[in-house]
Amino acid sequence: MKMLMIFAAVLAAAQPSGCGLGGLPPPQKVIVKGDTYCRIAKPISWSKNDTKPTVQQITKHNAKHARVCGKRKPKKAATS
């Protein structure tokens, strides 16, 4: 039990403060150039078994891909 109390005290002392005086800096936005993004990301296809939210996310991704990289149709998904 004593070890648990010591561990809890050390863990509490190591926590970053919420007022911004310690801990990690805020996350930075990363800008990826279009040519790099287009080499990494590809349009995504979906199947008839995907849920509506999944298809909406895929549609959003594909719209962003088309906007940045130009229009390319995704390969047709295999039917299952």
VMD Tcl script that builds the backbone (N, CA, C; Angstrom):
set m [mol new atoms 240]
animate dup $m
set s [atomselect $m all]
$s set {name element resname resid chain x y z} {
  {N N MET 1 A 0.825 -1.199 0.000}
  {CA C MET 1 A 0.000 0.000 0.000}
  {C C MET 1 A 0.863 1.255 0.000}
  {N N LYS 2 A 1.994 1.203 0.762}
  {CA C LYS 2 A 2.877 2.369 0.835}
  {C C LYS 2 A 3.468 2.673 -0.540}
  {N N MET 3 A 3.815 1.609 -1.294}
  {CA C MET 3 A 4.359 1.815 -2.640}
  {C C MET 3 A 3.322 2.463 -3.550}
  {N N LEU 4 A 2.081 2.080 -3.381}
  {CA C LEU 4 A 1.010 2.663 -4.188}
  {C C LEU 4 A 0.852 4.149 -3.884}
  {N N MET 5 A 0.949 4.518 -2.621}
  {CA C MET 5 A 0.838 5.929 -2.228}
  {C C MET 5 A 2.012 6.732 -2.784}
  {N N ILE 6 A 3.218 6.152 -2.742}
  {CA C ILE 6 A 4.397 6.840 -3.284}
  {C C ILE 6 A 4.242 7.005 -4.795}
  {N N PHE 7 A 3.807 5.947 -5.461}
  {CA C PHE 7 A 3.607 6.008 -6.904}
  {C C PHE 7 A 2.582 7.082 -7.267}
  {N N ALA 8 A 1.484 7.141 -6.507}
  {CA C ALA 8 A 0.450 8.143 -6.765}
  {C C ALA 8 A 0.989 9.555 -6.572}
  {N N ALA 9 A 1.826 9.753 -5.559}
  {CA C ALA 9 A 2.402 11.079 -5.314}
  {C C ALA 9 A 3.349 11.478 -6.441}
  {N N VAL 10 A 4.163 10.535 -6.896}
  {CA C VAL 10 A 5.089 10.823 -8.008}
  {C C VAL 10 A 4.312 11.101 -9.280}
  {N N LEU 11 A 3.289 10.322 -9.532}
  {CA C LEU 11 A 2.473 10.508 -10.730}
  {C C LEU 11 A 1.770 11.871 -10.707}
  {N N ALA 12 A 1.250 12.263 -9.559}
  {CA C ALA 12 A 0.576 13.556 -9.433}
  {C C ALA 12 A 1.545 14.710 -9.655}
  {N N ALA 13 A 2.776 14.564 -9.169}
  {CA C ALA 13 A 3.774 15.621 -9.335}
  {C C ALA 13 A 4.232 15.732 -10.784}
  {N N ALA 14 A 4.153 14.621 -11.519}
  {CA C ALA 14 A 4.626 14.626 -12.905}
  {C C ALA 14 A 3.581 15.136 -13.885}
  {N N GLN 15 A 2.344 15.312 -13.456}
  {CA C GLN 15 A 1.288 15.764 -14.348}
  {C C GLN 15 A 1.518 17.212 -14.766}
  {N N PRO 16 A 1.336 17.524 -16.054}
  {CA C PRO 16 A 1.464 18.917 -16.480}
  {C C PRO 16 A 0.326 19.755 -15.899}
  {N N SER 17 A 0.635 20.977 -15.617}
  {CA C SER 17 A -0.405 21.842 -15.050}
  {C C SER 17 A -1.375 22.271 -16.136}
  {N N GLY 18 A -2.585 22.576 -15.736}
  {CA C GLY 18 A -3.605 22.963 -16.694}
  {C C GLY 18 A -3.526 24.425 -17.102}
  {N N CYS 19 A -2.649 25.202 -16.471}
  {CA C CYS 19 A -2.623 26.630 -16.776}
  {C C CYS 19 A -1.587 26.994 -17.828}
  {N N GLY 20 A -0.941 25.997 -18.415}
  {CA C GLY 20 A -0.006 26.281 -19.489}
  {C C GLY 20 A 1.399 26.636 -19.030}
  {N N LEU 21 A 1.682 26.499 -17.756}
  {CA C LEU 21 A 3.018 26.825 -17.267}
  {C C LEU 21 A 3.967 25.639 -17.343}
  {N N GLY 22 A 3.459 24.475 -17.583}
  {CA C GLY 22 A 4.308 23.293 -17.659}
  {C C GLY 22 A 3.712 22.301 -18.633}
  {N N GLY 23 A 4.360 21.179 -18.757}
  {CA C GLY 23 A 3.847 20.132 -19.634}
  {C C GLY 23 A 4.233 20.369 -21.090}
  {N N LEU 24 A 3.517 19.718 -21.950}
  {CA C LEU 24 A 3.810 19.776 -23.382}
  {C C LEU 24 A 3.267 21.054 -24.010}
  {N N PRO 25 A 3.932 21.531 -25.063}
  {CA C PRO 25 A 3.389 22.694 -25.779}
  {C C PRO 25 A 2.121 22.269 -26.521}
  {N N PRO 26 A 1.289 23.227 -26.906}
  {CA C PRO 26 A 0.075 22.873 -27.645}
  {C C PRO 26 A 0.448 22.231 -28.984}
  {N N PRO 27 A -0.392 21.339 -29.490}
  {CA C PRO 27 A -0.082 20.690 -30.769}
  {C C PRO 27 A -0.015 21.712 -31.900}
  {N N GLN 28 A 0.875 21.473 -32.833}
  {CA C GLN 28 A 1.040 22.353 -33.980}
  {C C GLN 28 A 0.320 21.760 -35.183}
  {N N LYS 29 A -0.275 22.600 -35.985}
  {CA C LYS 29 A -0.925 22.145 -37.205}
  {C C LYS 29 A 0.149 21.807 -38.228}
  {N N VAL 30 A 0.048 20.650 -38.824}
  {CA C VAL 30 A 1.024 20.206 -39.810}
  {C C VAL 30 A 0.439 20.427 -41.194}
  {N N ILE 31 A 1.176 21.119 -42.023}
  {CA C ILE 31 A 0.753 21.359 -43.400}
  {C C ILE 31 A 1.479 20.360 -44.296}
  {N N VAL 32 A 0.716 19.581 -45.035}
  {CA C VAL 32 A 1.297 18.617 -45.960}
  {C C VAL 32 A 1.078 19.152 -47.360}
  {N N LYS 33 A 2.154 19.285 -48.109}
  {CA C LYS 33 A 2.029 19.783 -49.481}
  {C C LYS 33 A 1.220 18.803 -50.313}
  {N N GLY 34 A 0.516 19.331 -51.300}
  {CA C GLY 34 A -0.359 18.516 -52.130}
  {C C GLY 34 A 0.343 17.344 -52.780}
  {N N ASP 35 A 1.545 17.552 -53.305}
  {CA C ASP 35 A 2.214 16.445 -53.988}
  {C C ASP 35 A 2.555 15.321 -53.021}
  {N N THR 36 A 2.907 15.660 -51.791}
  {CA C THR 36 A 3.201 14.631 -50.800}
  {C C THR 36 A 1.916 13.910 -50.416}
  {N N TYR 37 A 0.870 14.649 -50.158}
  {CA C TYR 37 A -0.420 14.055 -49.801}
  {C C TYR 37 A -0.895 13.133 -50.918}
  {N N CYS 38 A -0.751 13.553 -52.144}
  {CA C CYS 38 A -1.250 12.765 -53.271}
  {C C CYS 38 A -0.443 11.488 -53.479}
  {N N ARG 39 A 0.806 11.490 -53.039}
  {CA C ARG 39 A 1.593 10.257 -53.116}
  {C C ARG 39 A 1.204 9.283 -52.014}
  {N N ILE 40 A 0.672 9.808 -50.916}
  {CA C ILE 40 A 0.343 8.956 -49.770}
  {C C ILE 40 A -1.121 8.529 -49.802}
  {N N ALA 41 A -2.017 9.489 -49.927}
  {CA C ALA 41 A -3.455 9.213 -49.835}
  {C C ALA 41 A -4.005 8.795 -51.196}
  {N N LYS 42 A -4.949 7.917 -51.153}
  {CA C LYS 42 A -5.622 7.455 -52.368}
  {C C LYS 42 A -7.128 7.521 -52.145}
  {N N PRO 43 A -7.900 7.638 -53.227}
  {CA C PRO 43 A -9.351 7.567 -53.061}
  {C C PRO 43 A -9.739 6.212 -52.453}
  {N N ILE 44 A -10.799 6.209 -51.706}
  {CA C ILE 44 A -11.251 4.999 -51.023}
  {C C ILE 44 A -12.586 4.575 -51.619}
  {N N SER 45 A -12.756 3.280 -51.781}
  {CA C SER 45 A -14.053 2.773 -52.235}
  {C C SER 45 A -14.769 2.146 -51.040}
  {N N TRP 46 A -16.061 1.893 -51.188}
  {CA C TRP 46 A -16.818 1.290 -50.101}
  {C C TRP 46 A -17.635 0.150 -50.655}
  {N N SER 47 A -18.108 -0.663 -49.758}
  {CA C SER 47 A -18.942 -1.787 -50.178}
  {C C SER 47 A -20.375 -1.555 -49.728}
  {N N LYS 48 A -21.253 -2.364 -50.224}
  {CA C LYS 48 A -22.657 -2.251 -49.843}
  {C C LYS 48 A -22.874 -2.588 -48.374}
  {N N ASN 49 A -21.903 -3.221 -47.749}
  {CA C ASN 49 A -22.021 -3.600 -46.337}
  {C C ASN 49 A -21.584 -2.483 -45.386}
  {N N ASP 50 A -20.974 -1.415 -45.908}
  {CA C ASP 50 A -20.541 -0.314 -45.050}
  {C C ASP 50 A -21.742 0.460 -44.525}
  {N N THR 51 A -21.580 1.008 -43.334}
  {CA C THR 51 A -22.658 1.806 -42.737}
  {C C THR 51 A -22.724 3.181 -43.394}
  {N N LYS 52 A -23.830 3.856 -43.191}
  {CA C LYS 52 A -24.008 5.198 -43.757}
  {C C LYS 52 A -22.930 6.161 -43.240}
  {N N PRO 53 A -22.603 6.178 -41.920}
  {CA C PRO 53 A -21.532 7.071 -41.451}
  {C C PRO 53 A -20.178 6.770 -42.093}
  {N N THR 54 A -19.903 5.481 -42.327}
  {CA C THR 54 A -18.634 5.118 -42.975}
  {C C THR 54 A -18.600 5.652 -44.402}
  {N N VAL 55 A -19.686 5.476 -45.136}
  {CA C VAL 55 A -19.749 5.973 -46.519}
  {C C VAL 55 A -19.616 7.497 -46.531}
  {N N GLN 56 A -20.215 8.184 -45.554}
  {CA C GLN 56 A -20.093 9.642 -45.485}
  {C C GLN 56 A -18.640 10.060 -45.247}
  {N N GLN 57 A -17.940 9.348 -44.368}
  {CA C GLN 57 A -16.529 9.662 -44.118}
  {C C GLN 57 A -15.687 9.400 -45.352}
  {N N ILE 58 A -15.968 8.313 -46.050}
  {CA C ILE 58 A -15.229 7.994 -47.271}
  {C C ILE 58 A -15.488 9.060 -48.331}
  {N N THR 59 A -16.734 9.487 -48.474}
  {CA C THR 59 A -17.094 10.525 -49.445}
  {C C THR 59 A -16.362 11.830 -49.133}
  {N N LYS 60 A -16.291 12.173 -47.859}
  {CA C LYS 60 A -15.576 13.383 -47.446}
  {C C LYS 60 A -14.089 13.280 -47.782}
  {N N HIS 61 A -13.488 12.127 -47.492}
  {CA C HIS 61 A -12.073 11.913 -47.820}
  {C C HIS 61 A -11.853 12.024 -49.326}
  {N N ASN 62 A -12.708 11.364 -50.102}
  {CA C ASN 62 A -12.537 11.383 -51.557}
  {C C ASN 62 A -12.717 12.782 -52.133}
  {N N ALA 63 A -13.615 13.581 -51.550}
  {CA C ALA 63 A -13.796 14.960 -52.018}
  {C C ALA 63 A -12.541 15.776 -51.752}
  {N N LYS 64 A -11.948 15.595 -50.572}
  {CA C LYS 64 A -10.702 16.302 -50.261}
  {C C LYS 64 A -9.591 15.853 -51.199}
  {N N HIS 65 A -9.528 14.564 -51.453}
  {CA C HIS 65 A -8.494 14.038 -52.356}
  {C C HIS 65 A -8.663 14.627 -53.753}
  {N N ALA 66 A -9.890 14.686 -54.244}
  {CA C ALA 66 A -10.146 15.242 -55.578}
  {C C ALA 66 A -9.805 16.724 -55.629}
  {N N ARG 67 A -10.111 17.455 -54.550}
  {CA C ARG 67 A -9.825 18.887 -54.497}
  {C C ARG 67 A -8.320 19.148 -54.529}
  {N N VAL 68 A -7.556 18.345 -53.821}
  {CA C VAL 68 A -6.117 18.572 -53.711}
  {C C VAL 68 A -5.362 17.952 -54.879}
  {N N CYS 69 A -5.767 16.757 -55.294}
  {CA C CYS 69 A -4.976 15.987 -56.262}
  {C C CYS 69 A -5.589 15.903 -57.654}
  {N N GLY 70 A -6.795 16.385 -57.835}
  {CA C GLY 70 A -7.477 16.201 -59.104}
  {C C GLY 70 A -8.344 14.963 -59.020}
  {N N LYS 71 A -9.309 14.886 -59.905}
  {CA C LYS 71 A -10.269 13.788 -59.821}
  {C C LYS 71 A -9.669 12.496 -60.344}
  {N N ARG 72 A -9.780 11.472 -59.519}
  {CA C ARG 72 A -9.465 10.095 -59.911}
  {C C ARG 72 A -10.498 9.216 -59.252}
  {N N LYS 73 A -11.077 8.325 -59.993}
  {CA C LYS 73 A -12.095 7.450 -59.417}
  {C C LYS 73 A -11.406 6.326 -58.652}
  {N N PRO 74 A -11.969 5.971 -57.486}
  {CA C PRO 74 A -11.406 4.838 -56.758}
  {C C PRO 74 A -11.700 3.541 -57.484}
  {N N LYS 75 A -10.866 2.532 -57.237}
  {CA C LYS 75 A -11.111 1.229 -57.825}
  {C C LYS 75 A -12.404 0.683 -57.244}
  {N N LYS 76 A -13.101 -0.084 -58.059}
  {CA C LYS 76 A -14.356 -0.657 -57.587}
  {C C LYS 76 A -14.058 -1.679 -56.495}
  {N N ALA 77 A -14.878 -1.660 -55.464}
  {CA C ALA 77 A -14.719 -2.589 -54.358}
  {C C ALA 77 A -15.226 -3.958 -54.766}
  {N N ALA 78 A -14.585 -4.970 -54.203}
  {CA C ALA 78 A -15.054 -6.317 -54.452}
  {C C ALA 78 A -16.360 -6.526 -53.703}
  {N N THR 79 A -17.288 -7.167 -54.337}
  {CA C THR 79 A -18.566 -7.416 -53.654}
  {C C THR 79 A -18.421 -8.651 -52.794}
  {N N SER 80 A -19.075 -8.609 -51.645}
  {CA C SER 80 A -18.973 -9.760 -50.754}
  {C C SER 80 A -20.308 -10.370 -50.463}
}
mol reanalyze $m
mol bondsrecalc $m
mol representation Tube
mol addrep $m
